[in-house]
Amino acid sequence: MASYHISDSNRGGIGSGHIDFIQHFKTLQSINFNGPVIIEVVLPHLAPSTPPRNSREWEQLDNEIKRSVSVWQELG
């Protein structure tokens, strides 16, 4: 496996949907995965192909990505 892609079941950040990221993290550890972890977050009111439309939405997206990175790092 070359990379691991994070997007919860609702396309949001970690914990916003139904995916068990604790188990995913443990599985990646068990196979000694050391590749990049890519976080893809879509704001709930936007379609996946729609980028943020203004500075407020960019800030929301940035905050959700930072929150997800923090949660992922806390697992390790």
N, C-alpha and C positions, 0 to 999 in steps of 0.2 A: 504494500500500500504506500503510495507516494505522499498523500496528504489526507487530512481529516477535515470535513466540512461541517460546521455547526450552523444549524438553523432549526429552531424548535418546530413542532408540528403545525403551528399557526404562522410560520415564517418569521416569528419574532425571536428575541434573544432568549438565552438560557432561562428556563423556569417559567416562560410565558405560555407554554403549551404542555404537551403530555410526554415528552421524551425523557427517559431516565438517563440523564447525563452522568450521574454517578457511576452507573453500570458501564456506560460507554467509556468513561475515563479508566475504570478498572480493567476493562478489556484491552484498551490501548496499552496500558502498563504491562499486561500479561503477555503481549506480543512484542514488547520492547519497541514500540513505535516511537520514533524520534523525528518524524517529519513535521512539516508546518501544519498548524491548526488555523483554518480559515473561518472567520465568523461572518456570516451573511445575515443581516437583519433587514426586515422590511417593516416600515411603520404601519400600524394596523389600518389606517385610513387610506393607504396608498396601495396600488397594484404593484406586484413584484417588479415590473418593468418601468415603474414611475419613480424617478429620483425625487428627493425632497425639493419643494418648490420655493422655499424661502428660508431665511436665516433661522427662524424658529424651528422649522422642521429639520434643518441640518443639525441644530443643537440637540433636538430630541433624538435623532439618529445617533449622533456622537455619544450622547449619554447612555443610550441603550447598548451600544457596542462596548463602551468602557465598563458598564455594569457586567456584561456577559464575560468580558476578559477577566474581570476581578473574580467572578464566581468560578470560572474555569481554573484560574490560578489557585484559588483556595482549595480546590479538590486535590491539588498536588501537594 
